[in-house]
Amino acid sequence: MALALLLWAPEPGAWTAPARAQDQPAQRPPGLVVLVEKTTSQGPYTFGLFHPRPDPVQPSLWSVQIWQEISDRVTVSSERLLCDPRTPMRVLRQGSSLELRYLNPGGAITPSNRLDHMLWWAICHPALAGRDPAGLAAEAQKLGYGGQLVERLEIVPTGR
């Protein structure tokens, strides 16, 4: 499983839209699923996903476009999520490295892993998208996730 993830090369970097007037909203993509909308010290913040698609060879591996909008800036990036009950994870590019965020569906939800879990549930089990992941332990158990996996972060240099 991990080998397939390591061979994946997301679209280079993230795309950031040019600054726009404060009162002019960004043109959001069709099918955008908003997972977080809140007001921060920097202004309104929106986090969502669009265009999820399964890998043709490994159906438990999904690609998704991430939409982050804060105040006058929009960033779109590509990520991968693995929905396999043995190794649920979020994979994202950070500079010249890949971050492999191993998840524990049904386990403890903290401020540092909440967004990972929200995104993972929205892609891997869309019927539960938008629900608080802290309240999904029983659902996770029914789906084969025991809630006993160790959450961890692995950083893999890509050399580019």
C-alpha positions in Angstrom: 0.0 0.0 0.0 2.6 2.5 1.1 4.6 2.0 -2.1 1.7 3.1 -4.3 1.4 6.2 -2.2 5.1 7.0 -2.4 5.1 6.7 -6.2 2.3 9.2 -6.5 3.4 12.6 -7.6 0.7 15.3 -7.0 0.4 18.3 -9.2 3.4 20.5 -8.5 2.8 22.9 -5.7 -0.4 24.6 -4.9 -2.1 27.2 -7.0 -2.9 30.5 -5.3 -5.4 32.9 -6.9 -4.4 36.5 -7.2 -5.7 38.9 -4.5 -9.2 40.1 -5.0 -11.3 42.9 -3.5 -12.5 42.1 0.0 -16.2 42.3 -1.0 -15.8 40.2 -4.2 -16.2 36.5 -3.4 -14.0 33.9 -5.1 -15.6 31.9 -7.9 -16.1 28.5 -6.2 -15.8 25.3 -8.2 -18.9 23.3 -9.0 -19.5 20.5 -6.5 -17.5 22.1 -3.7 -18.2 20.4 -0.4 -17.6 22.9 2.4 -16.3 21.2 5.5 -15.3 24.2 7.6 -16.5 27.8 7.5 -15.5 30.1 10.3 -14.2 33.6 11.1 -10.5 33.8 12.1 -8.3 36.7 13.1 -7.4 36.9 9.4 -11.0 37.1 8.2 -13.5 34.5 6.9 -12.0 31.0 6.4 -13.5 28.2 4.2 -12.1 24.7 3.8 -13.6 22.3 1.3 -13.1 19.6 -1.3 -14.1 19.0 -4.9 -13.5 16.6 -7.7 -12.9 13.4 -5.7 -11.9 10.5 -7.8 -10.8 6.9 -7.0 -7.5 5.6 -8.3 -8.2 3.3 -11.3 -5.8 0.6 -10.0 -6.3 0.9 -6.2 -10.0 1.9 -5.5 -9.4 2.5 -1.8 -7.0 5.4 -2.8 -8.7 8.6 -3.7 -7.4 11.9 -5.2 -9.2 15.1 -4.2 -8.8 18.8 -4.8 -8.7 20.9 -1.6 -10.1 24.5 -1.6 -8.9 26.9 1.1 -10.1 30.4 1.1 -9.1 32.9 3.7 -9.9 36.6 3.5 -8.6 37.7 0.1 -6.6 34.5 -0.9 -7.7 31.1 -2.4 -5.4 28.1 -2.5 -6.2 24.9 -4.4 -4.1 21.8 -3.9 -4.2 18.1 -4.6 -4.2 15.4 -1.9 -4.7 11.7 -1.6 -6.7 9.7 1.0 -6.4 6.0 1.6 -9.7 4.4 2.8 -8.3 1.0 3.6 -9.3 -0.2 7.1 -5.8 -1.4 7.7 -4.1 1.9 6.9 -6.4 4.9 6.7 -4.4 8.0 5.9 -4.3 11.4 4.4 -1.3 12.2 2.1 -0.3 15.7 1.3 2.6 17.5 -0.2 4.5 20.0 2.0 7.3 21.6 0.1 9.7 18.9 -1.1 8.2 16.2 1.2 5.1 14.1 1.4 3.3 14.0 4.8 1.7 10.6 5.5 -0.9 11.2 8.2 -2.0 7.8 9.5 -5.4 8.0 11.0 -7.5 6.1 13.6 -11.2 6.4 12.6 -13.3 6.1 15.7 -10.4 7.1 17.9 -9.7 10.3 19.8 -10.3 13.6 17.9 -8.1 16.6 18.8 -7.7 20.1 17.3 -4.6 18.8 15.5 -6.3 15.9 13.7 -9.9 17.1 13.4 -9.5 18.4 9.8 -7.7 15.2 8.7 -10.6 13.2 10.0 -13.3 15.5 8.6 -11.7 15.2 5.1 -11.1 11.5 5.4 -14.8 10.8 6.4 -16.1 13.0 3.6 -14.1 11.1 1.0 -14.1 7.6 2.3 -17.7 7.6 3.7 -19.5 10.5 2.0 -22.8 9.7 3.7 -21.2 10.8 6.9 -19.6 14.0 5.5 -20.0 17.1 7.6 -20.6 15.2 10.9 -18.4 15.7 13.8 -15.7 13.0 13.6 -15.6 12.8 17.4 -19.1 11.3 17.4 -18.5 8.6 14.7 -16.9 5.9 16.9 -19.9 3.6 16.6 -20.1 4.2 12.8 -16.3 3.5 12.5 -16.7 0.2 14.3 -19.6 -0.9 12.0 -17.4 -0.2 9.0 -14.5 -2.3 10.3 -12.3 0.5 11.9 -11.6 -0.7 15.4 -10.5 2.7 16.8 -7.2 1.1 18.0 -4.8 2.2 15.3 -1.9 4.5 16.3 -2.1 7.9 14.7 1.2 9.2 13.5 2.9 11.5 11.0 5.6 10.3 8.6 7.5 12.8 6.5 9.0 11.4 3.3 11.4 13.5 1.3 10.7 13.5 -2.4 13.8 15.2 -3.6 11.9 17.7 -5.7 
